[in-house]
């Protein structure tokens, strides 16, 4: 079942997503060689709670932390740990916050110090694919238009789309219907209408699309050991244009709009 949101619901979701955006901005200040992913997690939880919200991920299906910190060939859902970030790493930070009964959700992949140009190109492509997918999120288009545009763009540049992980509906629950795949056929699937709110999140591998799940039951890695990138926005379907509820504004204030 797809839960349609009222205009008032969307405004409440804008608040939760602003908190997520601000949290990612705080993370942007902290990501550097020598910092552990567990330190990033503590920073995120403290900041989210300081805004009167609670971390959406903490305790979700037993997840033990407040953010996911996936480094290099870790694709998604990596648990923060004592791993020390080093020069040349990339780390995707997936973050959620709940306030006023609604969740916000966004992800940004950060460079740690100087990163190779090949990896920067992967990150740029994934971020561009996110914006391309978002451009399809308006009334009259279909769900397949989002996935098709992401797949066509990324595969056209020689990258692969992870099939096992998808975007999702979001609202009073962290994960709602529909599943938002990053691949598919244009003009197929759910017909978009106002009131639908989805998280669009391309997850793109530098090498092949194969992944595997580690023994911790959460961390997903690329099968070939090559890096992966992940960006995400929460988007309300608009009549004429998408309404992006989350933001990279606070991250870009720290890193600059042309960081990649």
N, C-alpha and C positions, 0 to 999 in steps of 0.2 A: 504494500500500500504506500502511495506517495502522499505525504502530508503537505498540503498547500499552506503557505504562510501569508498572513495578512500584512498590510503595509506597516502596522504597528510591530508585528513580529520581526519584520525585516530590520526595522530601526533598532530593536533590541539586539538583533544579531550583529548589527553594525558596531554596537558597543563591545560585545565579546570579541569580535574580530579586531577591533582597534587595540584591545589589550594584548592580543596575540602579536599584532604588528609591533607594538611598543616593546614587547618581550624580545622579539627577534632583533630589534634595535639594540637592546641591552646586550644580547649575545654578540652582535657585531662588534661592540666595543671590547669584548673579552676574548674573542677567538684570536689566538696567536700561538706560536711555538712555546711549549712548556706548560700549557694549560691542559688539565685533564677534562675529559668529557663529563665526569662526575661533578667537577666544579661548575661547568656550564649548566648542568641540571639543577644544582643548588641555587644558582643565580636566577634561573628561570622560575623555579617554584617560589622563591622569596618575592620576586617582582610581581608575579601573577597574584599572589595573596595580598601584596601591598595595595593592589588595585581593587580589592574586595571580591575578587574572583577565586575560583579553585581550578587547579590543573585538570583538564579533561582526561588526560591519559593515565594519571596516577590511579592505580587500582582497576583500570578498565580491563576486564577479562583477566585480571591478575597481573597486569603489567606493573612492574615495581617502581617506576620512576615517572617524572613529570614531562620529560621530552624524550624524543628518539634522536640519537646522535650516531649517524651512519657514516663511517669513515672509508674513503677510497672505494674498495670493492664491496663494502657492505652496502646493500641496495636500500633497504628500509628496516625500521623497527629495531635497530641496534640499541642495546641497553647501555646507558651511561656507565662508565667504569673508571678504573685508574689509568686507562690508556692516556699517555701523554701525547698531545698533538705535536707534530714535527713539521718543519719547513717542507713545503711541497704537498702536504696532505690536502684533501678536500673533505669537508664534513657537512652532510645535510642535517639540518636541525628542524625536525617536525614538531610543531607545538600546537596545543589546544588549550582553550580556557572556557570556563562556563560561568556565566553570571546572568541573573534575571531569568533563569530557566532555559537559556539557550547557549549553544556551543559556538565557538569560533575555531577555525582550523587553517593553518598555513604552514608552508615549509620553504626554506631557503638553503641553497648549497653554498657554503662559504669556502673561500680559499684561505689556506693557512700559510702566511708569508708568500714567497714567490712560487708560483705553480707553473708547470710546463704549458706551453702554448697549445699543445694538443688537448690537454685537459680543459684549459680555458675555453677552447672551441666547443667541446662537449657541453660545458655549462651554458655557454651563450646560446647554443642551439636548443637546449632543453627549455631555457627561459623564454626564448622566442616562440617555441612551440606552445608553451602555456598561454601566451598572449594570443596566439593564433586560434587555439582551441576556445578560449574565452570569447573571441569575436563571433563565434557561432552560437553563443548562448543567449538567444533571443526568441521571442514568440514567433512561431511559424517554421522555425528550423526543427531538426530532429536530433536526438541524442547521438546518432551515428555520425552526424556532421562534425561533432567535436572530436571524436576518436579518429575519424578519417583524416581530418586536417592535421592532427598531431602526428599520426603514423606516416602520412605522405611526406611531411616536412622532414621528419627525423630520418626516415629511411632514405630519403633523397640525398641526405648528407652523409650516408654511410653508417648510421647508428642503428641500434635495434631497440624495439619497444618491449619492455617487460609485460608479459600477458597476465601473469598470476596476480599482480597487484593493480588495483583500480582506484579511481576516485569514487565518490559516493554522495548520496543525499545527506543533508545535515540540518539539524534544527534543535528540537528538544532532546533528541538523541544524537550521540556522536556520529553514528553510522545509520543512515536511513536509506530507503530505496530512492532513486534507482542507482545501480552500479554505473559508474562512468568510466567506460573503457577508453584506453589511449590508442585504440585501433578500431577498425570497422569500416562499414560501407556508408557512404554519404546517402542522405535521404532515407535512412532506415531507422527504426526504433521509435522510442517515445517522442511524441509531438510536444515540443516545449510550449508552456503557457505561463503567464504571470503567476507568481505564488510558489513556483518550484525554486528551491535553493540547493545548489550542488557544490561540492568541492572538486575542482578540476586539478589533477596532479600528474602530469607526465613524469614517468620514471624511465629513464633512458640509459642504455648501456653503451659504452664505447665499443665493446666487442659484440659477441653473440648474446642473444636474449636469454639464454639458459640461466637459471638461478637454483639455489638450494637453501634449505633451512638448516641452521645450525642446531646443535644439541640443546641450546637454551630454550628452544621452542619459539623464539621471537626473531632473532637476527637472520636476515636473508642476505646471501652473498651471490655475486656473479660466479657462474660455473668456471669461467676462464680466468678469473682473477683480475680482470681489467676494471677500471673505475666505472661508477654509475653516478648519475645526477638526478636530482629530484627538486622540483619547484611546485608550489601549490597555492591556489587562491580559493576562497569561498565566494561564490558568485550567485546573485539572485537573477533569475531570468527576467529580462526587461521586454517591454513592448517593442521599442525601437532599437535599444542597445543594452548590452549586459550591464548589471550593476555590481561592480567588484566591491565586496564588503570588507575584505582584508586588504592589506597594503604592504608594499616594500618601502614605503616612504621613509620610515625610521631607519631601516637598514641603509638606504641610499644616502641619508644624511651623514652617516658615519663613513661609508665606503666610497661614496661618490656615485653618480648615476652611470659612469662609464668604468666601473671597477673591473669589468671583464673586457 
